[in-house]
Amino acid sequence: MRALLSGNEAIARGAYEYGVQVATGYPGTPSSEILENIARYPEIYAEWSVNEKVAMDAAIGAAYAGRRALVTMKQVGMNVASDSFFYAVYTGVKGGLLIVTADDPGMYSSQNEQDNRHYARFAKMPMVEPADSQEAKDMVGLGLELSEAWDTPVLLRTVMRISHSGSPVELGQRPPRDNSPVALERNPHKLVSTCLWARDRHPVVEDRLQRLAEYACTVSVNRIEWGDRRLGIVTSGPVYHYAHEVWPDASYLKLGLPYPLPTALIRRFADGVERLLVLEELDPFLEEQIKALGISCQGKALFPLTGELTPAVLVESAAAAGLIAAPPPLPPPLPLPGRSPVFCPGCPHRSTFYLLNRMKNVVVAGDIGCYNLGALPPFDATDTMGSMGASIGVAHGFDVANISDPFVAVIGDSTFFHAGIAPLLNIVHNGGKSTVVILDNHTTAMTGHQDHPGTAVRLGGAPATRVDIADVVQACGVHDVHRVNAFEIKAVRRALKDALAFDGPSVVLVEGPCFFVGPGPAGAYEVDPAACVACGVCFRLGCPAIVRSDEVYPANGKPQAFIDPVLCVGCDMCAQVCGPGAIHPVDEPVSGVEQ
Amino acid sequence: MKAINFLITGVGGQGTLLAGDLLAAVGLAAGYDVKKSDILGLAVRGGAVVGHVRWAERVFSPIVPDGQVDFLVAFEVLEGLRWLHHVRPEGTVLLNQQEIHPVTVSSGLTGYPDPAAVDRALGERGGPVFKVPGLELALRLGNPRVLNVVLLGALSSRLPLSAALWQQVLKNRVPGRYLELNEKAFEQGRTWAQERSDS
């Protein structure tokens, strides 16, 4: 049976068909749907871990116990997990351990464009790289087999364009798996990475890598496809398909197991073609290693280091290099306004950023999540953002650097659990005085509404012990805690002011459910044209439901506001900021507005 | 088997993703090799979205190469205009007559393209253009969320596949309680487009 699966669905299907028993991860685009789909197979234990390092350690523990394990994360999650997979390369595994990294060439939803193929080389573990959904499924099996045969974690590197593209996949069955209790095979000399014993493991790692490089020349996923010998292309991942759009007749060396590099195979291919191109997205990972073999090739001298190597980019670069004739140019695009993502109607983050926008002197150290949109118009509120949990440490840096303006850290609930608790403890321990605003929308919203330790359910729907953020904060030693309803703008304003004025560490816990996990829409609101003075204050909420009316307020000649009844979910924030009280629920007379 | 490239554009939340899934499933059911590509994540929060779907004997890239769009299915006017120059000269444009103003327009930082400019851009096209009142047709069925299937219905009238094949895919993909509504939506869109020559 064939089905059209995205790369992420195919990886999940591979986990099912190749007998994975434990799957962990932390959400992050473009990886999140892998674990969400795995969770649909009751045969597999699946969990959202609190962060990527915890997910990695849990998967390693399961593999030590002899279970097949898979751990999934986006590319920057590998930075968080890296401390752990480095030791696992030394200790080895028992059950297969597949680490899935979903990279983001083109930076569609990431803070950087790091090329995680380097992690395979850095940590000295083999890596497989699929080019479509069928390969994504197959390579879960290959990766797990390699992991068990060579006693090492294996990296599966996908990219956004594999994870979020769909192509046909042949479906198979899951072999029977024994889930009954299993005794851990004790082997401290191997599994305890104290320097005394780990020293003995390093030569094992190096020897394994050398033998794997020989194996990589024989494995079927590394294959030569002879075509026109005047041009040979070494490539891997989706670029294999992009290149076929441009050079359908060239010779190809397709690398499905690109690390460790199959050197003999590359030499054979290079000897068989007149000109050798290395086509790879982001860094010259293959190219530099091939050049180090003394083989002449071209890559990044002709093709960009940044972004995806889409067919269009390949054509442009190849034409500029004289490799192909330049195609006729496209008609010019029309000059059009852009469309950035925005807070949804009913978003609880809106009040905080509306207020921070008005508190012009307050410096905002931001964090990873939907609330990062507070950096964009009309809020323009956020001053820094770098990585998960960075807001709180950066704010503490502002504190000890003695910056002259008031400042806050702003961080979401899932991000706080992931990486915000340690820096908050650090503030308390070191006598800091930062204000930390925690936006608790009861979900991991940006990546598709996954659960976290503050929610009452866990992946798969089972009930979970809900951890209260205010309790955590107080246990960390913060005693100035302001708990407010996100949908009461005056209350949020008062809490921000009080916390900023407090001479010590303080937390503002702004609570309100993300619209998508909340109780659903209330009735829509409307603007009374007779009362609207076109002051424009409601537009500063950046709500997609509030648009410019065709009507103009005569006294100032400006357009009045109009609320799109299809988009409005009745959160009431616009009514709270409207000076003349012109905004009210649709079925409520103007005189009934309580303001 | 002629290769066909589709581009589905719109605003996050309009249902473009499901439209792409259904279109890919139809191609597969018709015996094509199929690939599709979506942008998820940040873009779905009211941002611009674009999905690629390709049908052919063998598809390599899941992304439609620049300028090779055979059918542009635009769920929103501005997001249709944004990709107009990628449509082949003889390609077909289905433009849902719905405007969703970006926040930068509401706050007065930029302006939405005026109707005359839209008509001028569409008028310069050689291939067929359909200005589909998709939201209106969907609201006639009482649910704006079937806009995607209405537009697929309109698209189906321009493709050499039987309506039965499309309906079979709907049957396979749409949950039972919504099936009848979606079947009506498909018919609504298909009939609307069949009744019209290029406009």
Boltz contact constraints between the chains, C-beta under 6 A:
constraints:
  - contact:
      token1: [A, 4]
      token2: [B, 24]
      max_distance: 6.0
  - contact:
      token1: [A, 4]
      token2: [B, 28]
      max_distance: 6.0
  - contact:
      token1: [A, 29]
      token2: [B, 41]
      max_distance: 6.0
  - contact:
      token1: [A, 108]
      token2: [B, 39]
      max_distance: 6.0
  - contact:
      token1: [A, 109]
      token2: [B, 41]
      max_distance: 6.0
  - contact:
      token1: [A, 109]
      token2: [B, 42]
      max_distance: 6.0
  - contact:
      token1: [A, 164]
      token2: [B, 38]
      max_distance: 6.0
  - contact:
      token1: [A, 164]
      token2: [B, 40]
      max_distance: 6.0
  - contact:
      token1: [A, 165]
      token2: [B, 37]
      max_distance: 6.0
  - contact:
      token1: [A, 165]
      token2: [B, 62]
      max_distance: 6.0
  - contact:
      token1: [A, 166]
      token2: [B, 24]
      max_distance: 6.0
  - contact:
      token1: [A, 166]
      token2: [B, 36]
      max_distance: 6.0
  - contact:
      token1: [A, 167]
      token2: [B, 35]
      max_distance: 6.0
  - contact:
      token1: [A, 241]
      token2: [B, 60]
      max_distance: 6.0
  - contact:
      token1: [A, 241]
      token2: [B, 61]
      max_distance: 6.0
  - contact:
      token1: [A, 242]
      token2: [B, 61]
      max_distance: 6.0
  - contact:
      token1: [A, 244]
      token2: [B, 60]
      max_distance: 6.0
  - contact:
      token1: [A, 245]
      token2: [B, 60]
      max_distance: 6.0
  - contact:
      token1: [A, 245]
      token2: [B, 61]
      max_distance: 6.0
  - contact:
      token1: [A, 245]
      token2: [B, 65]
      max_distance: 6.0
  - contact:
      token1: [A, 310]
      token2: [B, 63]
      max_distance: 6.0
  - contact:
      token1: [A, 311]
      token2: [B, 61]
      max_distance: 6.0
  - contact:
      token1: [A, 311]
      token2: [B, 65]
      max_distance: 6.0
  - contact:
      token1: [A, 312]
      token2: [B, 66]
      max_distance: 6.0
  - contact:
      token1: [A, 330]
      token2: [B, 66]
      max_distance: 6.0
  - contact:
      token1: [A, 330]
      token2: [B, 67]
      max_distance: 6.0
  - contact:
      token1: [A, 330]
      token2: [B, 85]
      max_distance: 6.0
  - contact:
      token1: [A, 331]
      token2: [B, 85]
      max_distance: 6.0
  - contact:
      token1: [A, 333]
      token2: [B, 85]
      max_distance: 6.0
  - contact:
      token1: [A, 334]
      token2: [B, 81]
      max_distance: 6.0
  - contact:
      token1: [A, 334]
      token2: [B, 121]
      max_distance: 6.0
  - contact:
      token1: [A, 336]
      token2: [B, 81]
      max_distance: 6.0
  - contact:
      token1: [A, 336]
      token2: [B, 82]
      max_distance: 6.0
  - contact:
      token1: [A, 337]
      token2: [B, 102]
      max_distance: 6.0
  - contact:
      token1: [A, 337]
      token2: [B, 104]
      max_distance: 6.0
  - contact:
      token1: [A, 337]
      token2: [B, 110]
      max_distance: 6.0
  - contact:
      token1: [A, 339]
      token2: [B, 47]
      max_distance: 6.0
  - contact:
      token1: [A, 339]
      token2: [B, 48]
      max_distance: 6.0
  - contact:
      token1: [A, 339]
      token2: [B, 102]
      max_distance: 6.0
  - contact:
      token1: [A, 341]
      token2: [B, 42]
      max_distance: 6.0
  - contact:
      token1: [A, 341]
      token2: [B, 45]
      max_distance: 6.0
  - contact:
      token1: [A, 341]
      token2: [B, 46]
      max_distance: 6.0
  - contact:
      token1: [A, 341]
      token2: [B, 47]
      max_distance: 6.0
  - contact:
      token1: [A, 342]
      token2: [B, 46]
      max_distance: 6.0
  - contact:
      token1: [A, 342]
      token2: [B, 103]
      max_distance: 6.0
  - contact:
      token1: [A, 378]
      token2: [B, 107]
      max_distance: 6.0
  - contact:
      token1: [A, 539]
      token2: [B, 106]
      max_distance: 6.0
  - contact:
      token1: [A, 539]
      token2: [B, 107]
      max_distance: 6.0
  - contact:
      token1: [A, 542]
      token2: [B, 103]
      max_distance: 6.0
  - contact:
      token1: [A, 544]
      token2: [B, 46]
      max_distance: 6.0
  - contact:
      token1: [A, 547]
      token2: [B, 101]
      max_distance: 6.0
  - contact:
      token1: [A, 547]
      token2: [B, 106]
      max_distance: 6.0
  - contact:
      token1: [A, 548]
      token2: [B, 106]
      max_distance: 6.0
